[in-house]
Amino acid sequence: MTEPTDPAFLPPLPGEGRGGGKRRIQRRPPVEGRVPPSQPSPGRGRSKTVKAALDAWFVARGWKPFKFQREVWKAMAGGKSGLLHATTGAGKTYAVWLGALQAFSEARKASSTRTTSPPLTVLWLTPMRALAADTLRALKQPLEALGAEVHPWSAGARSGDTSSAERSAQNERLPTVLVTTPESLSLLLARADAREVLGRVKMVVVDEWHELLGNKRGVQVQLALARLRHWNAGLAIWGMSATLGNLQEAMHALLGHADGVLVQGQVPKKLVIDSRLPGRAERFPWGGHLGLTMLPQVIDEIAASSTTLVFTNTRSQAEIWYQAMLEAKPEWAGVIALHHGSLDREVREWVELGLKSGELKAVVCTPSLDLGVDFLPVERVLQIGSPKGVARLLQRAGRSGHAPGRPSRITLVPTHSIEMVEGAAARTAIAVGHIEARHSPEQPLDVLVQHLVTVALGGGFVPDDLYEEVRGTAAYAALSRESWQWCLAFVSQGGPSLAAYPDYRRAVPDAEGIWRVPDARLARRHRMNIGTIVSDASMSVQYMGGSKIGNVEESFVARMKPGDCFLFGGRLLELVRIHDMTAWVRRATGKRAAVPRWSGGRMPLSNTLADAVVQQLALAGEAHYDSPELQCVRPLLEIQQQWSALPTPQTLLAETLTTREGSHLFLYPFAGRHVHLGLASLLAWRIAQHEARTFSIAVNDYGFELLSATEVDWPTLLP
C-alpha cells in the first residue's frame, strides 16, 4: 500500500538534521547526506531540469531508486497507464509521484515559462480522509525541494474534512495536483463547468485500489474515469496496491479496455505474525467479540513498546477498549488516544500528528488508520479479535516498521477460542501467498442511475454517446440496451410506478436532446447525497457552549432522554438536550453509560481466511498441533472431537439437538455471516415446504442455527 512518510519524524542521516526526507527508497552506501558543493541546490535557476533537481535531491539524502520505481518512471515517460503492486512501505507513492513530475515537466516548459501554478493536472484518489491528508503532506515534500522556479505546481486536498474557506478557494481555482476521494470527484463531475475544470487532467492516480475494487465505490471510480477519458483520450491512469491476489483482473477493472503496464516491486521485508494467548484455553470463552479478558496482556505489550497501534474492527469496540485501558492505567491519560471516523476532524488530526511525532504511547483505532497512513515511530501493532481477512492483516501489519529494511510485526489478540485458530490460519495463508482476490461488482444499476444524474448536472449528456462511454468500464461492459433504457426511465420519471411525482423527474432531455437536471432543488439534493456509502442519518455531538466532538447515528440518540449517559470520544458524556440535529452534552462522572452502535460495523470473514481456518481444523483432526495457537486451543478441539467432529474441506459438519426450546440444527459452512444468513433463510424455506413451521435464525462467521418450536426430522429433511 502506498505509504507517504513525513520526513520530520525520520531519524536523521549522517550530516543531516531532523528535516531529512523520506526513507522509503533504498539507501546507497554511506554518503555525507549533502549535495556536493559543485552541484547547485534544487530549485535554483530556470535552466535546471526537473530530473536533475530530483537527482540532486536523491543524492542529498543518500537514496537510490528501486528497480520497480525506475520501471514506473519509464512507463510514465512513454505515456502509458498501469498498476503498481509493491510491498507495503517500499515507496509506491514516490514511484508514481516523481514519475508524474518528470513526465509532465517538459510539456509544461513547452507550453509556458510562467512560474504560476498550472491548472489541475493530476488527480490523486484515496479511499479515506486520513490517507488524503497524509498523502498531501508526502506530495508536497519534493515540490518544496524543487522550488517554484523548477516546478511551479501547487498541491491541495478535497474531502469531507476540507474547510468551507478552502472549498471556496478551490471553486475559484483548483491546485495542480488534487488529493481527493471518489465522492469528492463525483461532486466535481457534477459542476456545470466540469469539462472545463477536469478536461485538462493528464493523470489520475488511484491509491489503495484493492480497497475500492471489490465494492460499489470502485464502480463509482470506474464511471468517473470513463468520463475523464471521454474528455481526454490521452489520460494516464495508475493504480497502487500491496494486497491483491488477482492483478490482471484488477488492472483491467481500473483501465477499462485499455492496455496497461503491470509493475511489481517485491522489496524484501521481514514480517512477524504472532498471537498473545491466554493462560488456559479451557477458561477462555467460545464466543464474544470484545476480548476484555485479554486486557492485562495488552497492557503489558503496550508498556513494553514505544508506540503501539491497537486495531479493533468496530468503533464501539474501540470506545470500550480505550475506556478500559484508561481505567486500568490512569497514569496513561494524555499519552494514549482514540481514533475513528466519527470523531471530529480536529480530534483525528491531533491524534495523527501525535503518532507522527512519537508523543503518543498507544492509539486505539479502527480501520480509519489501516490504509496507507504512515507513522514511522509505530513499533508494534496489536489486532484485537480477528482481522477477518488476510489482506487486511497485511495492511495493518504494515503500519509498523514502515520503511524498506525494517521488520513489521503484528500481534493477534483473540477474543474467543476459534480466533486462536484464525491466527494460525492467517499466518499459514500469508506464508503460501494466499491473498483475497477482489472482483468488481457487475452492473450495479443504482450506481449507474446516480452517475446519470451527476453527468446531467455536469454539462448534460446524449444517451447514445454516454451508453458507449459507460460500456467502456469493466463493471458495465455487458450492459444491455434494456437495462440502459430502464435507467433512463428511472432518472426521467422514477420508472412506471413513480411517474406522477415531480421529485422523480431528476434528468430530462431539453429541446436539443441533451439530458439535464431541470430543477435546482433536485440538483442540490443530489449533490448532498452523492456516493455509495450507506449510513443512517447522523447527529453532531457538541459540548454545551463548547467544541464539537464528532457524530453519532440519529437512531442511537433517538433512544436516549436528557440525563442519560454514553461513551463517545473516550469520554463519559451526559445528554442535555437535542436541538437542530445536535446532541448537546456535558461531561459526566460515575454513571452507567451506553456505547453508540454504528450500522454496517460488522465485517464478514473472507473466504480465503475461512478456508484456511477449516484447513487448520482438519490438521487438528489428524492430531497435528504444530502452531502455538493450536497447542493452546487443543483441549477444546479434542473435546469437540469426542462429542461431535471437526469440519474439514471435504466434510460439512451438521449437529442437531433437542431442548425445551425446540429442535435445533447447527450447520458450519465457514462462509461468513452474510452467506450464512442467506443459506439459513433458504434452508428454512425449503424445510417449511414439507410442513408449515416457524424458524428462529442465528448466524455468525462460522455457521448458523435453525430453531423450530416443533420437532423436525433433520436428517430426513436436509437436502
N, C-alpha and C positions, 0 to 999 in steps of 0.2 A: 504494500500500500504506500502511496506517496506520503512521505513524511517530512514536511518542511521543519527545519530546525532553527530556533532563534539563537544566533551566534553569541548573544550577550551572555549566555549561560554555559558556554563550552569552556573546557579547560584550555588555557592559552597555549599556543605553540611556542617553541623557543624564540625569544626575542619579540614576542607579540603580547599585547595587552589583552584584557578581558574582552575586548570587542572583536576578537578574531573571527571568523566566518564559519560557515557550515563545515561539518566534519564528515559528511557522508560520501565524499569522493576519496578514493584510495590515496593514501599518503605516499609521497616519494621518500627515498632515503633522506635522512635529516638534512634540512636546509635551514638557513638562518631565519626564514619566515618573513623576509622583507624583499621588496623589489630591488634588484641591483641598482646602484646609483646611475648606471648608464641607461637604464630604462625609464622613460617618462611615466609618471603615475597615470592610472586610468582616468579618462575624462578630461585631459588637458590637450587642447589642440584639435581643431576641426578635422585635421588630416588623419588623425589616428582612427583606424578601423575598429569596429566592434570586436572582431575576432582578436586583434592584437591586444585590445584593452582587457578582454576576458582572459587571454593567455597570461598577461601580466598579473591579473588578479589571482589566477591559479597559482602562479609561482610564488606570489607573496604569502600564500597560505600553505605552501608545500603540498598542493593537491595534484593528483594525476587522474585523468578520466578513466573510468572503466570502459571495457570494450563495448558493452551494450549502450553506453551513453554516446560513444562515437558513432555507433550504428544509427541511433535515433537522429543525431545531428546530420548525418549524411542523407538519410531518407527525407528529412525535412528540407534540406537544401535542394533536393530534387522535386519538391512539391508533392510528396507522397503523404498518404494518410496511413494510420496503422494502430496497433495495440501493443503497449509495452507491459510485459508481465515480468516482474522482478521481485527479488526478496525484499521483505519489509526492512526499511532503513537503508537500502542500498543507494538511493539517490535518484529516484524516478522523477521527482519534481524538477531537479536541475537538468536532468536529461532532456525533458520536454521544454522547459522554460528557456534554457540557454540556447537550445536549438531554434526556438522561435525568435529569440533576439537576433541571432545570426542570420536566420533565413530571411527576415524581413528588413534587415538593416540596409541592404543595397537598394531594395525597392524604395525605401524611404528617401535615401540620398538622391536617387534618380528623379523623384517627384518633387522634392523640396529640400532646401538647405536651411529652413527655419528651425529654430530651437524650441518652438512652441510644441505642445503635445499634439500628436496626430489624433484623428478621430478613432473611435472604437475599432480595434484591430483583432484582439484576442479575447474570446470568451472562455472563462475557466469555470466549469461546473463542478460543484461539490454537493454531496448529499446532505451535509449537516452544517448548521450555522457556526459551530465551534471550529470546524475544519476550514470554513471560509475565512474566518478571522486569522487563523494560524497560517493558512496558505498565503494570504495577502502579505503578512509580515515576511514570509520567505521570498516572495517575488520581488519585494522592494529592495532586498539586500544587493543584488547585482546592479539594479538600476541606480541606487545611490552610489555604488562604487564606480560605475561608468561615468556618471555625471550627465547633465542635460546636454552638454555640447556634443558628446559622443552618441548618446541615445536618449533623445528627449521624450521618453514615454512616461505617462502618468499611470498610476495603478489605484484601483479602488475596489470596494466590495458593495454588494447589494443583496440583502437578505432580510429576513424578518427582524433582525437586530439593527438594521440601518436606521439612523435617526431621521426624523422628518426634515430637518435642515439639510442633511446630506442628500436625501432623496430629491429635494427641490433643486439643489445644485446640479445633481446628475440629470434631472429632467431638462436642464438647460444645455448641458454638455457632459457626455459620458467620458470616463477616462479611456486611455488607450487599451489597457487590459482591465477587464472587469471580472472579479471573482463573484460568482452568484450561484443560486440554486435552481433546480428545474422549475420550481414555482415562480421565481422571480423572472426567469427567462420567458415563461409564458405570459407574464404580465407585460414584459417589453414587447412581445409579439402582438399584444392587444392594443398597443398605442396606434393612433391614427397615422403617425409618421413612422411606423415600424420598418418599412422598407428603406426609408432614407437613413434611419439610425443603424439598422442591422445589416443592410445590404452590402456594406463595405467590410464586414468582418472577414478576415482572411483565415482564421484558425479557431477551432473550438476544441478545448481540452476537457475530457470527461474524467474526473478523478474518481477513484473507487468505483469503477464501472461494475464490479461484481455486486455491489450493494444495490444498484439500480436495476441491473439486467433482469432479474427474476420477478419483478413486480410492475405494477402499473406506472410507477414513477419513471421506470426505464422506458416504457412505451411513450409516455409524455415527452421524454428526451428524444426518442426516435422521430416523433412527429415534428418537434421543433427543429431538429437537424435537417429534416426533409424540406422544411420551409426555407431555411437558410441556404441550403444547396440550390433551391429553386431560384433564389436571388443571386447566388454567386456559384457558378458551376465549378470554379476552381477552389472551392472551400476545402481546406485541410482539416481533418478530424483525427484526433488522437485520444485513445483511452488508456487508462492506467489501472493496474490491479496487481495484487500479490497473492490472491487466493482464488484462483479459478481452475476448475477441472476440465472445462470444455472451451479451449482457447479459440479454435477456428469458428465455432458457433457464436461465441461472444463477439468476435471481431466482425462477423457478418451482420449480427444484430446492430452493432454500432454504426457500421458504414453503409448499411443497406446492400445494394447490389454492386457497389464499387469494390475494386480490388484494393488490398491493403498490405502493409508490411507487418509481420509479426516479429517482435523483438523480445527475446527472453534473456534476462540477466540474472543468473544464479550466482550471487556473491556468497561465498562460504560463510555460514553463521551457525554458531552453536545454540541449540535450543534445548532448554531443560524443562521438562514437564513432570512434576511430582504431585503428591497428594498429602495433605495433612489429615492423618487418620485418627479416629477416636481410639481410646484405650482398649475398650471392649466392644466388639461389634454386636454381641448379644444384647447389650443395653442401648444400642443405637436404634433410633426409630426407623420403621419401614416406610413411613410416609411423612408428609410435611414438606414445607418449602422454605422456611425461614432460616433454619440451621443455627439458632442461637445457642444450642448446646455446645457448639464449637467456638463460642466467643473467647474463652480463655486461651485456646491455641492461636486464634487470630491475633489476640492482643500480644502474645509472645512473638509472633512473626513480625508484627509491626515494630515492636520495641527493639528487635534485633537488626532492623534495617534503617537506612537513612530516609528514603522517601518511598512510599508504597501506594499503589492504586488498588483499591478494593472494589472489584466489579460485582454488581448484583444485576439481576435480569429485569427487575421492575423498580419503578420509582417508590412504591410503597415499601418494598423490602429495603431499599436504600435508606429511607427515612427511619425505619425501625432499627437497622443496624447502626446507623450513625448515633442515634439516641442511646442505644445500648452501650456503645463504646465510650460515650461521654460519661454515662453512669458508672461504668467500670473503672475509668481513668479520668476523674475530673480535672486532674492537672494537665490533661491534653487539650483543654479548651483553648482555642486560638491557634493550635498547631495541627489540628485535624479539621477537615471541611467536608461539605456535602455538595455534589454536583449532579443535577439532572435537568432535563429540558423544560420543566415547568417553573424553574426558578427565574427570577428577573435577570435581564441581561447583565446588569452591573454586578450582581452576585456571582454569576458564572464567570465573568471576565476577571473578577478579583481572585477566584479560585484558580483559574488557568494561569494567571500571572504568578500566583504564589507557588504553583507547581514548577513553573519555568525557573523561578529564582531559587528553588530549593528551600523556601521558607516553611513549607508545609510538610509535616511528617507523614501524613496519610490523607487520602481523599476517598470517601465512599461515593461511588458513581454508578451510573447506568450506561447503556450503550452510547450515551451522549459523548463519551470520550474514547470509544474503542476504534474509531475510524481515522487513521492518518495523523491525528494531532500528536505533536512531538514534544515530549517533556524529557529532556536529557537527564535531569537529576533522578528520575524514577529508577530505583534499583530493583524493586520487587513488584510483582503483580499477583494478587490473590483473586481467585474466582469463587464467589460464594454460590454453591449449587452447580448445576450442570450448565455448561456453555451452550447446550442444545445443538451445537454443530461444530464440525472440525474446523471449517474456515473461520468461524467466529473465535474459536480458541486461539488460532494462529494470530488473528488480528490483535486480540487482547494481549497475548504474549509479547507481541512486537512493541508494546508501549514501554517495555523495559529494555535496557541495552540498545537504545535506538541509534545505532551508528555502525558502519562497517567494522567488523572485527570484535565487536562487543557481544557477549553472550546475552541471550534473552531467557528469562526464567519466569514461569507461571506456576503457581501452586494452587491445586484444586482443593476446595474445602467442601466436602459433601454435606448435604443437609439431610439425607436419609441413606439407607443402606444400598439401594440399587445404584445411586450416584457414585459409589465407590467403584462399581463395575464400569460405569461410564468413564471414569478416569483412566482405567487400564485400556478400555476400548479406544478412547481418543488418542492416547499415546501410540497404540499399535497402528491405528489408521494413518497417523501422520508419518510414522516410520516407513510405511509401504506406499506413501504418496496418494492415499485415497482422500480426495477433497471434493466437496459437493460441486456438482455441475449446476449452473444456473441457466434456466431456459426462459426465453422471452414469452410472456403471455400471448396467445393468438387471438387477434381481432376483438379486443375488449371494446365494445361499441359505446360504453359510457365515456371512455376516454376520448374516442373519436368525436362523439357529439359535442363534448366540451371544446375540443380543438376547432371544430367548425365555427362555433360562436367566437372563439378567440381570433381566428383568421378573419371572420366577418368584421370584427372590430378593428383589426389591423390593416385596413385598406380594402377589405372585401375580397370575394373570390368568385370565379366562374366554376360551376360544378364539375364539368368535364376535365378542366385543367387540374383542379385540386384532387380529383379522383386518381389521376395518373401519378400525381405527386405523392399521395398517401400510399399507393401501391408500391412505391419505391422503398418502403420500410419493410423490415423483416416481419414485423407484427401483422401487417396488413397486406402482405404480398399476394395472398389468395382471396382478398376481399371481393365479394360478388357484387354485381350491379344491383341485385335485390337488396342486399344489406345496405349498400350505399344509398339507395332510394329511401329505405326506411329511416336512415339517419337524417337525410334531408327533410323528410316529412316531420320528423320529431322536432328538429330545431325551428321549422317554419310554423308548425301549428300544434306541437305536442302529440302528434300521431292522431289517429281517428277518434280516440276517446276524449281528448282534451282540446279539440279544435275550437270549441266555443269560448275558451278562456283566453283573454288577450295577453296574459302574462307568459303564455307559452309560444307566442309569436316572437321568438328570440332573434331569428335571422330570416329575412325575406329578400327576394330579388327586387332591384329597382328597375327603372324604365329601360336601362341598358343591359339588364340581365345579370348585373353584379349583385351578389348577395351581401347585404349589410344588416347591421342592427339598427332598427328604426327608432327605438325608444331609449332615451338617455338613462332612464331609471333602470331598465333591464341591463344596460351596459355597466352601470355602477354595481349592480348586484352581481353580475358575472365576474367582474374584476375582484370583488371581495371574496369570491368563493373559488377562484382558480386553484387547481391542484387535485391530487388523487389521494391524499392522506385523509382518511375518515376519522372524525373525532366528534365527541359531544361538544355542545356549547360550553365555553369556558367562562370563568368569572375571575376577575382580578382579586388578589388578596393584598390588603394595604393596612398599615398601621393607622390608628386614629391620629390625624394631623401629622403623619409621618410618611415614610418612604414605602414604595411598592415592594412586595416580597416575591410575587410570582403569580401563577394562575392555577386554579383547580377547576375540575369539571362542575358545571352547574348542578348536575344531578346529585353530586355529593353534598354540596352546600344546601340544596333544597330540603334535605332531610334533617337539617340542624335548626335549632332555635337559639335565640340570644342567650348567652351564658354557657352554651356547650363549648367544649374544648377539642382541639385537634392538633396533631403534629404536622408541621409543614416547615420546610427550610431548616430543619434541625432545631425548631423552636416549639414550645408549647404555647398555643395561641387560644384566646377566648374570643368567640364571635360576639361582637357588639351589636351590629345591625347589617342589613343588606340594603344597598341603595345604588341605583344607576349601574347595575351589573358589577358591583364591587362589594366584596365581603370585608367590612371594616372590623379590625381585630385589635386586641391588645395582648401584651404578654401575660401569661398566667403561670401559676406555680401549684404543684401538688395535686392537681385534679386529674381524674381519669380522662384519657384522650382517645379520640378516634384517629384513624390514619386514612388519609384520602386514598381512593382507588381510582385508577385510570383505566378506561376501556382500551382493549387492544394490547394490554401489557404482557399477556402470556405469549411466549414463543414456543412453537411446537418443536419436538425433537426432529432433527433432519433424518432422512432415510439413510444417509451414509453412516451417521453415528449410531442409529438404531441397529443397522445390520452388523456393525462392529460389536455392539453390546451382545447381540444374540450369539455371535462367534465366541465371545468370552464366556458366556453361559454354557455353550457347548463344550468348551475346553474344561470348564469346571465339572461338567457332567462326566467327563472322562478322567477326572481326578488330576487334571493339570492346573495346579495353582501356582503359576510361575511369577506373578507380579505381587508387589506388596499389597495392592488393593484386594486382589482375590484371596490372598492369605488372610487378610483382616476379615473379610466377609465370609470366609469359608464355613464357619459354624452354622450360619444362617442358610447358606446354599445346601449344605448337607442335610439340614432339617427339611428343606423343601424337597430334596430328592427322596427322603424317607417317606414323606407324607403324600407326595404327588410326583412331579417330574420337573425337569428343567427344559425350556424350549430350545430347539436347535434350528439351524437354517432349513432342515427338512421336516421339522415337526412343529405343528401349530398346537400349542398347549391350551386345552379347554378343561375347566374344572366346574363341577356342579355341587350345589349344597342346598339343603332344605332346612329352614329355620322357622320360627314362629312368624317371621315377617313374610315368608313365602318361599318361592322356588327361585334360586339364584343360578345364573350362568356367568362364569368368568372366562373371558377369552383374551389371549395375549398375542396379538399380531405384531407388536412393537413397530407400529407405523406412524406414531404421532397422534396427538389428541384430535386434530381436525379430521384425519382419516377415520379414526375410531368412532367419532360422532356419526359420520355418515354410515359406516358399517353397522353400528349398533341400531340405527334407525331402520336401515334396510332389513336387517335380520329380524327385528321386532315385527316389522310389517309382514314379512313372509310367514313368520310363525303364526301371526294373527289371522292369516288366510285360512288356516285349518280350523280355528275356533276363536271366537271373539275374546280378546284378552286386553288388559291394560298393563303396560310395562313402565317401570321406572328405569332410567338410564343414567349411568355414571361412567365417566371416561377419564383417563389420564394418558400420558405419553406411551405407556407400556401396554395398555389393554383397556377393556371396558367390561361393565357389568350390566346384565339384564335381570330385572327382578319382577316377578309376577306374583300377585297375591294368591293366585290359584296354581295348583300343581301342573307342572309341564314335564312331559317326557322328552327331555332334551336330546338324548342320543337318537331317538326316532325322528325328531323334527329338524335336527340340524342338517343342512344341505350337504 
